[in-house]
Amino acid sequence: MPVPDTQENMMKCICMTCPTHNQCMKEKMEGFFCAKGKATCEFEKVSCVCATCPIYSEFSLGDSFYCEMGAAQ
């Protein structure tokens, strides 16, 4: 299910706490990948916190690493 790109949903986002979220993503203020799309930064997959995000359960998401995959469909 697509995640609406709203301020309310963005405030629930936990991408910035993810071990994979790196300095480049911080500098470019990238996050909320399940709604906005994949990261433009190069990164190493460390681990994923998507399944612990309130957006994940609210929108019945089933994937992870949206920073690599892009927005939820």
N, C-alpha and C positions, 0 to 999 in steps of 0.2 A: 504494500500500500504506500503510495507517495506520502511523504511527510511535508506538510505545509511549511513554507519558509516564512514563519511569522516571528515577531519579537518574543511573543509568549513562549513558543517552542524553543527558540534560541536560548532563552534564559534557563531552560531545563538541560541544555547541552552539557555533557561532561567530557567532551573531546580533549579539553586542555589538561585533564588529569590522566590521560592515557599515556602509558610508557612509550608508545610509538610516536606521540605528538612531540616533534623536535623543535629545535631553536628556529629553524627556517619557518616552520608553521606558526610559531609564536610571533616572529617578526612580521610576517605577512597577515597576522590575525586570521589564520585559516582555522576552521572548525565547522561544526554543524554539518559534517560531510553527508549524513543521511538525507539532508534536504538540499544542500548547496552543490554537491558533487565532489569528485575526488580532488585530492591535494595537488597543487602545482609543484610542491617541493619534492625533492627526492628524499626517501626515508628508508630506514631499515625496520622491518616488522619485528617488534619486540614482544609485545603482547597486546591484547585487545580488551577494552572495557565496555564495548558496545552493549553486551547483554545485561549490564548493570545499570544502563541509562534509562531514566523514566520514559523517554521518547520511544525506546526500543519496545517496551511492554505496551505502552499506550497505543502504538500503531501496529502492533503484532509483527514486528520485524523479525526476520529469521536469519539474516546474514550477519557478517561482521566485517571489520576492516573496510568501512565505507570510504575511508581516506584513500584506499587503493581501488575499490570497486566503483565508487560513484554513488549518486543518490539512490535511495530506495525506490523500487518500482511498485 
